[in-house]
Amino acid sequence: MFSLHNIGTFIQIISSFVAYLLTVSPVGYFKAWVASVCGDDTAKEEGFMTLDPLVHCDMIGLIALLFLGIGWGANIPVSLHALHDPYRKLKIAAALFAPTMMHILLTCLAAIIWYITFASSTFTQTDSPPLMLVLARILLAFILLNSFLAVMTFFINGITVIALFASERYATIAQHAYYIILLGPLALLIILELLGIHVLGYMHTAVLYVTFVIGKAIAALFGIH
């Protein structure tokens, strides 16, 4: 017997899965493309410069999506040794922060679509066709996934970039500096989480708020309130 709860859970899983597929493809492709433009063709040679979602799916990310509601795509390799001067540090930052930039862009675009399509007075949950309700669920799942991954990739890659630059600057302690700078903030984050200070949660909320403000402002330009 199917209950309303089971149907709702099934729709939520399908919505999250569709949102996942629509996310990992452009994000993976964009990171591979940025790395290639900066001089590193590693991801391109390994076949990641494609929009095929099967290439960008990650098994652990899919399992996390199923049980936690949040998943991530395959790791796009970047060979930092292939990035040379001029502007080597800028190229490294661009390649590593490419996923964050794409997640933010996708979140903003989805928020704009949400306000234009579903936040208008003509859309109601009781009178709208079932397909529109499913599309609304997918769009919300898409916004939540991308905004969360924007925060996560910014935090992780930010620490990575700082650690890399610090280890290069202080060559005498390069062997240790990278791991100290990389693991230090992560350890601090875990301690804060255990103390009930949800730093990532606050960042996620801030990203969502700013995203919907932007979406609402742009939708207002179309005369939609």
N, C-alpha and C positions, 0 to 999 in steps of 0.2 A: 504494500500500500504506500502510495506517495502522499506525503503530508505537505502542507504549505511550507513548513520549515525546511524539509528536504529539497523542495523545488527552489526555494530561495537560496539555499546553500549551493545547489548545483549552478544556478544562474550566476552567483557570485564567483564561483570557481571558473566558469567559462569566461566571465567578464575579465577577471584577473589574467587569465591565460591569453586572451585576445590582446589585452593591453600590454602584456609582456612581449608578445610577438611584434606588436607595432612599435615597441620601444627599442628592443635590442638591435634590430636591423639598422635603422638610421644612426643610432649611437655608435655601433661597431664600425659601420662604413665610414662615418665621419672621422673617427679616431684614426683609422687606417689611412684615410685620405690626407688628413693633416700631417701625419707622420711622413707620408710620402712626399708631400709638398716641402716639408722641412729637410728632406734628404734621406729619410730612412724608408726603404722599400720592403722591410721585413714582413710586415703585415700584408702588404700587397702580394708578395711572392708566396705567402702561405694561404692565399685565397680569401682574405678577409675584406677585400675591397669589393663587396657585393651586398645587395639588399636581401639576399636569400636568408630568411630567418633561421633555417636549419643550420646554417653555418655559424650563426651568432648565439645559438642556444647553449646554455651551460647546464649540465645535469644537476650539479649541486644547487645552482640557482633555481632550477625548476622545482626541485624538492623543497627548497626554502619557500618558494612561491606557494606550493600546495599546502604546507603546514603553517607558515608564518604570514602568508599574504604578501610577502615582499621577496622578489627574486632579481637576479642579475644575469647579464649575458656573459658570453665567453670572454676570457682575457685576451685583449688585442696586444700582441707583442710589440714593444718599442725597443730598438737597440740604440741606447744612448751614445754608444761609440760611433754610430753612423751620423750623428748630428755634429756638424763642425761649424767653426767660425766662418763668416761673421755672424754675430747675434746667436751664439750657441745656447746661452742660457735662456734666451727668449724662445728659441725653438724647442728646448726641453720643456719649458713651462707650457707652451702651446700644445705640444703633443700629449702631455700628461693631463692637462686640464680640458682637452677636447671633449671628453664625455660629459663633464660638468656643464660646459657651455651648451652642448646639444640638449641635455636634460632640461636646462632652464628654458631654452628656446621652445622645446616641445611642450613644457608645462604652460608657458605663456600662450602659445597657439591654441592649446586645448582649452584653456580658461576663456579665451576670446570666443571660441566656438560654443562653449557652454553658455555664456551669457547671450550670445546671439540666437542660439537655437533653443535652449532649455530654460533660460532664466526669464524669458518673456512671459507676459501675462496670458499668452495663447497656449502655453504648455502647462498641463496639470496632470498629476499622477492618476487621477480617477477617469478622466475623459480621453487621455491620449492612447493611441494604439499600442499594443504590447511591444511591437518592434521598437518604437520610440523609447519606451521605458528601458528596454535592454540596451539600446544605444546610449542612453543616459548613464546606465550603470557602468558600461564599458569606458565611457569618457571620464567618469569620476575615478574609476580604478586607474586609468591612464594618468590622470593628474596626480593622484596620490603616489603612484609608483615613481613617476619622474621627479616629483618634488623631493621625495625621500632620497632617491639615488643622487640627485643634485647635491644634497647636503653631504651624503656619505662620500661621494667621489671628491668633493671639494676638501673635506676633512682629511681623507686618506692621502690624496695626491698632494695636498698642501704640505703635509708632514714630510712626504717623500721628497718633494722639491727642496724644502728647507734642509733636509738631511743631506741631500746630494750636494747642494751648493756649499754647505758648511764643511763637508768632508773634503771637497775640492779646495776650499780656501785654506783649511788647516791640514795640510798634507801629512804633517808629522803624527797626527792622531786620526788620520782618515779611516784606519781600520776599525776604530772604536766609535768615532763620532757619529757615523751613519746610524749605527744601531742604537746608540744612546738617544739621539735626537728623534729617531723613528719610534722607539718603544716608550720613551718618556711620556709624550702626550697621550699615547694609547693607554698606558697604565693610569695616568691621571684621569682620563675619561672613564675608565672602569671604576675607579675609586669614587668619582662623583656620582656615577650611576648607582652604586651601592649605597651611597649616602642619600639617595633620593633626588639628586640634582640632575635632571635629565637634559643635559646640554644639547644633544642631538634632537631631542623632542622639541626643545625651544626653537632651535634653528629651523626645524621642519615646519613648525607653526608659523614662523616669521616668513619663510619662503612661500607658504600657501597664502598667507594674508596679502603679501605684496603681489603675488601672481593674480589673485582674484581682484585686487584693486585695479591692476593694469587691465585685466580683462573687462571689468565693469566700465572703466573709463573709455576704452576703445569701443565697446558695445554701445556706449552712450552716443558716440559719434554717428552711429547708424540709427539713432533715435529709438533704441530699445531700452526699456527701463524695467 
